[in-house]
Amino acid sequence: MYPQQVTGPTRVIGLISGTSVDGIDAALVEVSGSDLDLKIELLAGETYPYAAELREKILAVGAGAAIAMAELAELDDAIASAFAQAAQNIQIGHKPATLIGSHGQTVYHRPPQGGSQKSNSLGYSLQLGRGALIAHLTGITTVSNFRLADINIGGHGAPLVPRVDAFLLSDSVQGRCIQNIGGIGNVAYIPPRGGDWLSKIRGWDTGPGNSLLDLAVQHLTDGAKSYDENGNWAATGIPCNSLVEQWLKQDYFHLHPPKSTGRELFGVAYLHECLKDAEPYQLNPPDLLATLTELTVATIAHSYQTFLPQMPQQVLLCGGGSRNLYLKQRLQLLLPSIPVLTTDEVGLNADFKEAIAFAVLAYWRQMGLPGNLPAATGAPCEVLLGEIHPEVAS
């Protein structure tokens, strides 16, 4: 039954919950074309927050809490049920979708030991919210477990979005960095179209995005607040450059791409190390948040300056961090000659770009087209991404 050629526009739902575990981003899109002629229209986009108890369980497991297998199975099903509900809700008022692409909820990510497919150990990545249950509950064919195929041949299984970025956000004249700022930051460098441009695309995880900022806000407010809206609190502080320089010595920032990371490195334990490092400076809360924001933007700028073949002509932000006006301002100061914009400004919704990407990846999987980009994931070749779970006949 698969792969199959898709005729005409296809309505696809993309679903993802990122490392911040804020909720499920759902995008209903109409997709047509294949790669160079790929076209998408966003019909609806919405974020559906997790129930508080479910979010707490996800965060606990992601932070390394012990869990029995029976509880893990229950958590897997609870996440799948939440994703299925999001898929059903996003279709209200629209013609139904025929395909779902669900990234699921990452609770553990371990890159290949040694950093590439040449190492003796494959990477490991676990996304909960099984696609089979989503297909069962929605009656819609669902593609899930996108990272596995890339990991199985020695890649990182991340970042998976650069190939989609290449066909949706490339430009004939300007080189662009598409910088997603979720819990973790990741970049796709897209050179100008022409010649062998596809072979020159690069991508990797730059380091912390919102993860440390959100954890710090929760710590500073005893859980009363989960994030700093627009970076307003941080904007009243002053970054401590000495601390940023100290934190930039962390090994990950100097590891050559391809590379990937997650809350396993930049999570609660890392924040507590940062808080300990900050004690001698006696920073007040706004200064601490400003300093952690400076770390995020400094890792992005350092990453470009160190690992890109050349600097881009534009930086396009997406993800939740693209709405942090203070963060965007600080990044612009570190990249003074490069316009720092959002993908909204070139026609692609910045809030739901990642969900849109997984809709496209599902669409490509159904067409039998590869979804990974070896230069970004470190895999030795292109592969089909995702496991297909057909709709269950009633």
N, C-alpha and C positions, 0 to 999 in steps of 0.2 A: 504493500500500500504506500510505502514511503521509500525513497523520496518521490515527490510529484511536482510537476510544473503547475504553478498557480496562474490561473487566467484572470485578468482583471484585478481591480482593487480588492484587498482583503482586509476585513476588520479584525484587528488583533488587540488583545489586552496585554500590556506589560506590567509586571508586578515586581516590586523589590522593597525590602526593608534593609537599610544600611547599617553600618557599625554603630551609629548613634542610637539605634533602636527607637527612633521617634515615632514610627508608625509605618504603615504600608503605603507606599506611593503607587498609585494605579493610574495608568494612562490608556485610554481607548483611542486607537489610531487607525487610520485607513492607510494601508501600505500598498504600493505598486512598484513595478520595475524589479530590478534584481540587485545590481551593485552600482555601476557608473550612472545608471538611470534611475536610481532609487529615489522614490518620492514618498513623503509621509504627510499626513494631515492629522493634527491633534484634535480629536472630537471632544474629549473630556479628560480632565486630570484632577485628581483629588488625593489627599493624604488621609488615611483612616487610622487614627491612633489605636494602639493596642489597649486592651483593658489593663488597668494598673497592675493587677496581680500577674497577668501573663508577661507584661514587660519586665517586672521584677524577676521572674523566673528566668527569662532570657538573659538578662544582664548578669544574674548570678552564675548561670552555666557558662556564659562567655568569659566570666572572671575566674573560672576554674573550680566552682563549687562542685562537690561530689553529687552524683545523681544515680539512682538505681535505673536499671534498664527499663523497667516498667514505667517509671516516671519519664524517662527519655522518650519512650513511645507515645505517652500521653502528651508530652510537650510538642512532639513532632506533629501529632494530629491536631492539637489545639492551634498551632501556627498555620497548618494547612487550612483548617476551617476558617480562620480569620482571613487568610488570603482569598479563599473561595468567596467569602462574603463580600470582600472588597471588589472582586471581579463581578459579582452580581450587582452590587450597588452602582458601579461606574457605568453600567449599561442602561440604567433607568433613563427613559426618555430618548433612547437611541435604538437603532436597529441592532440586533444581537451580533456579537462577535462569533467567529468560527474557530478562533485559535487563541490560546493563552501562552505567554512566555513568562514563567515565574522563576526569578532568581532565588527566591526563598530568603531565609534568615541565616546569615553566617554566625555560627557560634564558636567555630575554631578554624584557624588557618595556620598551617605550617609550610613555609616555602621549602623547595628542595634543599636538602642539606648540601652546602657547598655553593648554592646559588644558581645552579644550572642543570641542564639535562645530563651533563657529563659526570655528575656526582653519583655516589653509590646509593643514594636514597631518594625515592620519589617524594614529592610534596604530598600534603594531605589537607583537605579542606572539607568542612562539614556544613552544609546548608540544611536547615530544618524547614518543614512545610512541604511534605512529599507531594509530588506532582500527581501521582495516581489518585490520591484522595481529592485533590482540587478538581481533576477531571470527573471523578465520580459525583462530587457535590454540585458541580456546575453543568454537567452534561456537555462540556466543551473540551475538545482535544487540547491537552496541556503539554508543553515542553518545559522540562525542568532539569536540574543538576547540570548546569552549563559548564561548570569548571572541570568536571571529571575527565573528559576526553583529553583535554590539554595536559592535565596533570599526569595522566596515565602514560604519556609519551615523553615525560620529563620536563614539562613546562610548569609555570607557577599557577596556571589557571586564573591569572589576574595580571594586569587589568584586561577585561574582556571587551571594553567599549571602544578602544582605538579604531578598530576596523569600521565600526558604525560611524564614528566621528569622521573618518576619512571620506566616506561617501555622502555624508550630510553637511559637513562643515568645511570642506576644503575650498580653496580659492585658487584661481588661475594665476594670480600675481603675488599674493602675500602668504608667507609662511605663518602658521598659527599654532599656538599652544592652547589646547582645550584643557582647562584646569578644573577638574571636579573637586569640590571641597565638601565632602560629607564628614563622617567621623574621621575617616582617613582621606588624605589628599592623593589624587592620582592625575597624571598628565598624559596627554597624547600630543606629540609634536607632529604636525601635518605640514609638510613642505608644499610649495606651490605645485599645482597639477601640471604634469608634463613630463615626458620621458619616462624614466623608471621611478617616478615619485613614490609609488607604493612601497618600494623596497627601502625608502629612506625614512618612512614613518617610524617613530620611536614612542615608547610608552612605559611608564613605571609608576609605582606608588611613591609619592614624594615624602610622606611621613604623616605626622598628625595633621588633621584638618580641624574639625570641631571637637574632637574627642576630649582633649585635655581642657579646653575651654568650658565645655558643658560639665565635665566632672568637677572642675574648680568652682563653677557657679553653684552646683549642688552642695559641694563641701562648705562653701562660704555662707550659704543660706540655710544650712541644715535641711536641705531637700525642699525648701519652700519654692525655689525656682529651679527650672531644669536647663535654662540657657539664657544668654545675655542678648536680648532683642536688639537687633541692628548694631550690636557692639556698643550700645550706649553707655554701659557701666565702664567698660574698658577704656572708652574714649575720654573719660575723666581722669585717667591715670597716666603715668609716665613709664615707659619701658625701661627696664634695667638692662642695659646693653652688655654689662659684664656677665650677667647670668645667661643671656642669649648666646654669647660667645662660648661660654662653658658648655651649654647644652648642645651646641652645634658640633661638639667633638664626638658625640655619640656615634658608634661604629656604623649604624645603618645609613646615616647621611653620607658616608664616604664609600659605601658599597656600590660598585658599578652596576648599572642596569644590565639585563632585566632583573628586577627585584620587586618584592611585594611584602606587605606587612599588615598589621591589624591591631586590635585591642590587646592581643597577647603581649605586644611590646609597648604600645602607647595607650595603656589603660590605667586602672586605679593604682597599681603598684608604681608605675612610672610617675604619676602625679605626685604620689607621696615622696618620691625621691626629689622631685622638683621643689616641693614644699620644704623639704629638709635643706636643700641647697639654698633656698631663699631666706632661711631664718636669719643668717648674719646681716642681711640687708634690711630687715625689719620693714618689709613692704606692706602697705595697706592694701585692702582688697582691690581697688581700682588699678593700682600699680602692678599687682600680681597678674590680673587679667590682661592688662596691657602688655606685660612681659611675655605671657603665654601666647598672646596673639602675635607678638613679634617673632616668637619662635616659629609659629606656623608659616608666616610670610617669609621669614628668613630661609627656612628649609626649601620653600618653593623657589625663591630667587637663586639660592646656592645650587640647587639641583639643575636649574637651567644653565647657569654659568659654568658648571662643572661638566655636565654630561651631554649637553646638546651639541650637535655638529655646528650649529650657528644659532644666534638668538632669533626669535620670531619677530615678525612685524606687528603682530597683535597677540594679546592674551584674552581668551574668552572664558569667563568664569561660569560655572554652573553648580548645582547642588545647594544645600542649605546655606553654606558659607558665602555664596554669592550675594546673599541678602544682608550680610554683616557689613554695613557701610564703613565701619572703622577698619575692619580687616582689609577691605578693598582699597581704602585710602592708603594704608600702610604698605600694601603690596605695590601700589602705584609709585610711592616714594622710593622703593627699592629698585623699581624698573622705570626710571624717569623718562627714558626715551621711547618706551613701548606703551601704546594705549592699552589700558586694562579695562575691558568691557565685560558684558555678560552675553551668553548665547542668545538671550532675548533680542539683543540688538542686531543679530544677523538672522532672526526669524525662527529660532528654535527655543522653545520654552525651557528656561534654566532650571525651574523647579522639578520638572518631570523628564528631563533629558535621559536620566539613567533608566527610568521605567520605559521610556520610548525605545531605548537601545535594546532592552530585552524583548520587546515586542518584535523588533527587527530581527534579532537573533533567532527567535522562534520561527519567524517567517522564512528566514534563510534555511533553517534546519528542515522545514517542511519542503523547501525547494531542492534540498540536497546540496546547498552551497556552504563552504566552510565559514566559520565565524571568528576564529582566532586570528591573531596577527603574530607570527613567530618572533618578530623583532621586539614585540612588547612583552610576550609571556615567556620567552626563552625556549619555547618548544621547537623541535627540529623541523617541523613541517605544519602545513595547514591541516585542520581536521574539522569534521562536522561536530558541532557543539550541541549538547542537550539530549536528553532521553525523552522519547515521545510516548505519551500516555493517551491512547485514543479515548474518545468519548464512550461512555458506557451506554449501550443500547437499552432503552427502557422496555 
